[in-house]
Structures are given as C-alpha cells and as structure tokens.
Amino acid sequence: MQTRTLGTSGPQTSALGLGCMGMSALYGDADRTESLATVHAALDAGITLLDTGDFYGMGHNELLINEALRTAPAAREKALISVKFGALRTVEGGFSGYDGRPAAVKNFAAYSLQRLGTDHIDIYRIARVDPDVPIEETVGAIAELVEAGHVRHIGLSEVGAETLRRAAAVAPISDLQIEYSLLSRGIEDAILPTARQLGIGITAYGVLSRGLISGHFGRDRQLAANDFRGMSPRFQGDNLTRNLDLVDALRAIADAKGITVAQTAIAWVLSRGEDIVPLIGARRRDRLTEALGALDTTVDATDLTAIERAIPAGAAAGDRYPASQMTHLDSEN
Ligand SMILES: NC(=O)c1ccc[n+]([C@@H]2O[C@H](COP(=O)([O-])OP(=O)(O)OC[C@H]3O[C@@H](n4cnc5c(N)ncnc54)[C@H](OP(=O)(O)O)[C@@H]3O)[C@@H](O)[C@H]2O)c1
C-alpha cells in the first residue's frame, strides 16, 4: 500500500482511506455483514484510515467500526480512526444544527471513545462550524483533548480559507476533510492553496460524487426515501441527465485505457497532489477492490487533458448539497 503523510503535523496514512458513512446512513440501507467484511478487506489491503462521524446512524457507525476492529487481528493498532462530531440529531432522524462549544466537544468525545471501544481518537474534527462558537474555542477544546491523550490529531471539515488560518493559529491541524472530485472543484481557487501554505493535508470525500460519477449509477435508479441523494440537486431531473452525460464522456476515456469509470475518477483526484488522500465510500468488497485498482492506474498528461475535457471545471449541473445544507458550509461562504 502506498502511503501519504497528512500535512506537516499529521500521521502517515494509506494513500486511500475508507469512508464508512454509507455503512450506517445516508445512502439507503446497508448490509451489516458485508460492511464488516469490507472494513476487514480494507485493513487486509493495507488501508489504515477509517473515517466516521458520531452522527452517522447516531452512533451506529462507531459501533460498527468498534466491532470490525475487535474482530480482526491487531486492527486497532494499525488503524487511524477519524471522527467527526458536532451535528445535532432529532428523535425522528433529522438534523437540527451544530454544537461546537468546548463542553459539548468533550461530551461528544467521551461518548465516541466509549462507542469505539478505544482510549484515543486519531483525528477529531467538527463536521460543520458552529456559527455561534468561534472556531478558536472549538479547536482549543480539541487541543485540550490532545493534551490529555484522548485525541492524537486535530482536523477540520468543510471550512474556508479564513477559518483554516484561524484554526491553524490555535493548534497544528493535520487535515481538512472536504468534497473534491471532477464535479466539485471549488477548493482549487483559495482553500487548497491556503491548506498547502499552512501545511494542512486534504482528505477528499465525494471523490465519486456519492456514486454519481462511479459509472454504476443508472439513469433510472430509484433511490430509497432515506437516501440523501434523493434530495441532492445533482441527482434531480435534468441535472441528473446532464451529469450522467458527463459520465458517458468519462467512460469513453476509461474504456480506452482499459480501466473503470470509478478508477478514472479516483486516479484524477490522486493526481492532484500527494497531500490529498481520497476517502472512498465503498461498503461492499467488490466496490473496494475496484477503488483500490485506482492506485495501480497511471494517468499521464495526455489522459489528464482528456479527462478534464470530458468533465471541465464547473461542468456539474446543480449544487452539491440542498440549499438548506449549503448554508452550513463555511467552505462555500
Ligand atoms: N466531511 C464531510 O462533510 C463528509 C460528507 C460526506 C462524506 N464524508 C466522508 O467521506 C466518505 C466518502 O464519501 P462518499 O461516500 O460520499 O463518497 P463517494 O466515494 O463519492 O461515494 C460513495 C458511493 O459511490 C458508490 N460507488 C460506486 N462504485 C464505487 C467504488 N468502486 N468504490 C466506492 N464507492 C463506489 C457507492 O456505491 P453503492 O451504492 O454501491 O454502495 C456509494 O454509494 C464517507 O463515507 C464519509 O466518511 C464526509
């Protein structure tokens, strides 16, 4: 497994991370046995970075990771657990805001450590900035958890350049977790250069645009009521048609290279720099195997030109989140 180092202060990690969200929430129902087998297969393949959130299935995802790590030899020692916190949930399963107050941060951490069955979280980050709490206070609270040995590294999620600077002035930041793909290139103008200037790595999510540019998303796919993609503008009506037209153009390049569409999309993100680690949302072993194949794929300058001609920057039809959720993105403001 190829490795990367997250920023100048972060840990060494596998070149791909496994995002575990879809094993508990947001993409319809998942198969628990297959989810566990996928985490084990990832660890066997040398993937060390496992990403979760305490709100993914309201604790379900952390308990799943706990079980996966308990049932594989020496797994906890090998794995880096990256946890997001801060999202508030309702009994009905909705989202009701964010809490980044220092006392709340420590409370979230106490519960996560218990659910994960571990004495430390490797990377800890608030999922979205709490608009009522200065980022300095939230990051300061995580820094105290680092000092106490409960957390190893501090990360950020979906923040803009100014917040990156403010947070980095409080404590070393290992990585910014943010959406980055052929369809979501918003970080390129200001956020990525600022992260590089500050020595902060990127853990990129949505590299396959939540499956939209994986090559496996059919035009007539019916989404379950509990699938986030049913509310995502990029998966609606005309937008979906236009986005899948882009995928067809990408498929022509993938076919000519003898690789898959998903591998092409992942390889493109990998080509953006050694400081970027794609988090792959595989929840089945066959999807994981396909994603890992991207590491054996070389895309040269001619391929990159062709890929960017197929999906030019800004080509995506529709926003990456529904309007109500776009307002929570510090990275978009
Ligand atoms: N910080 C944040 O705000 C934030 C937001 C979202 C996610 N994340 C993290 O990032 C991780 C990855 O995000 P994501 O799941 O949206 O990204 P993704 O990798 O773009 O999408 C995963 C989806 O793509 C489909 N897919 C098709 N082929 C695949 C392949 N070969 N490998 C992997 N997936 C394939 C999966 O299909 P199936 O339907 O077949 O399973 C799944 O529905 C999450 O698990 C989570 O840990 C963070």
The ligand as a Tripos MOL2 file, in Angstrom:
@<TRIPOS>MOLECULE
LIG
   48    52     1     0     0
SMALL
NO_CHARGES

@<TRIPOS>ATOM
      1 N1        -16.8420   15.8670    5.9730 N.am      1 LIG1
      2 C1        -17.9970   15.7560    5.3560 C.2       1 LIG1
      3 O1        -18.7910   16.6910    5.3110 O.2       1 LIG1
      4 C2        -18.3460   14.4700    4.6810 C.ar      1 LIG1
      5 C3        -19.5020   14.3960    3.8990 C.ar      1 LIG1
      6 C4        -19.7990   13.1920    3.2580 C.ar      1 LIG1
      7 C5        -18.9570   12.1120    3.4180 C.ar      1 LIG1
      8 N2        -17.8540   12.1910    4.2040 N.ar      1 LIG1
      9 C6        -16.9590   11.0270    4.4060 C.3       1 LIG1
     10 O2        -16.3910   10.6710    3.1740 O.3       1 LIG1
     11 C7        -16.6630    9.2920    2.8770 C.3       1 LIG1
     12 C8        -16.7960    9.1110    1.3880 C.3       1 LIG1
     13 O3        -17.8800    9.9080    0.9230 O.3       1 LIG1
     14 P1        -18.9470    9.3530   -0.0500 P.3       1 LIG1
     15 O4        -19.3810    8.0250    0.4590 O.co2     1 LIG1
     16 O5        -19.9720   10.3590   -0.3000 O.co2     1 LIG1
     17 O6        -18.1140    9.2560   -1.3630 O.3       1 LIG1
     18 P2        -18.0470    8.5120   -2.6870 P.3       1 LIG1
     19 O7        -16.9200    7.5390   -2.6000 O.co2     1 LIG1
     20 O8        -18.0200    9.5970   -3.7010 O.co2     1 LIG1
     21 O9        -19.4200    7.7400   -2.9230 O.3       1 LIG1
     22 C9        -19.7310    6.5060   -2.3860 C.3       1 LIG1
     23 C10       -20.8510    5.9440   -3.2240 C.3       1 LIG1
     24 O10       -20.3150    5.5860   -4.5010 O.3       1 LIG1
     25 C11       -20.7550    4.3080   -4.8850 C.3       1 LIG1
     26 N3        -19.6720    3.5690   -5.5750 N.ar      1 LIG1
     27 C12       -19.7550    3.0360   -6.8020 C.ar      1 LIG1
     28 N4        -18.5910    2.4560   -7.1380 N.ar      1 LIG1
     29 C13       -17.7740    2.5940   -6.0950 C.ar      1 LIG1
     30 C14       -16.4470    2.1640   -5.8390 C.ar      1 LIG1
     31 N5        -15.7370    1.4850   -6.7150 N.pl3     1 LIG1
     32 N6        -15.9040    2.4660   -4.6490 N.ar      1 LIG1
     33 C15       -16.6070    3.1750   -3.7330 C.ar      1 LIG1
     34 N7        -17.8730    3.5940   -3.9150 N.ar      1 LIG1
     35 C16       -18.4490    3.3000   -5.0980 C.ar      1 LIG1
     36 C17       -21.1060    3.5970   -3.6140 C.3       1 LIG1
     37 O11       -21.9820    2.6810   -4.1380 O.3       1 LIG1
     38 P3        -23.0490    1.6750   -3.5290 P.3       1 LIG1
     39 O12       -24.3510    2.4090   -3.6270 O.co2     1 LIG1
     40 O13       -22.9270    0.5000   -4.4080 O.co2     1 LIG1
     41 O14       -22.6260    1.3800   -2.1310 O.co2     1 LIG1
     42 C18       -21.5320    4.7180   -2.6790 C.3       1 LIG1
     43 O15       -22.8990    4.9260   -2.8190 O.3       1 LIG1
     44 C19       -17.9180    8.9810    3.6850 C.3       1 LIG1
     45 O16       -18.0460    7.6040    3.9240 O.3       1 LIG1
     46 C20       -17.6760    9.7840    4.9230 C.3       1 LIG1
     47 O17       -16.8310    9.0620    5.8040 O.3       1 LIG1
     48 C21       -17.5370   13.3610    4.8160 C.ar      1 LIG1
@<TRIPOS>BOND
     1     1     2 1
     2     2     3 2
     3     2     4 1
     4     4     5 ar
     5     4    48 ar
     6     5     6 ar
     7     6     7 ar
     8     7     8 ar
     9     8     9 1
    10     8    48 ar
    11     9    10 1
    12     9    46 1
    13    10    11 1
    14    11    12 1
    15    11    44 1
    16    12    13 1
    17    13    14 1
    18    14    15 2
    19    14    16 1
    20    14    17 1
    21    17    18 1
    22    18    19 2
    23    18    20 1
    24    18    21 1
    25    21    22 1
    26    22    23 1
    27    23    24 1
    28    23    42 1
    29    24    25 1
    30    25    26 1
    31    25    36 1
    32    26    27 ar
    33    26    35 ar
    34    27    28 ar
    35    28    29 ar
    36    29    30 ar
    37    29    35 ar
    38    30    31 1
    39    30    32 ar
    40    32    33 ar
    41    33    34 ar
    42    34    35 ar
    43    36    37 1
    44    36    42 1
    45    37    38 1
    46    38    39 2
    47    38    40 1
    48    38    41 1
    49    42    43 1
    50    44    45 1
    51    44    46 1
    52    46    47 1
@<TRIPOS>SUBSTRUCTURE
     1 LIG1         1 GROUP 0 **** ****
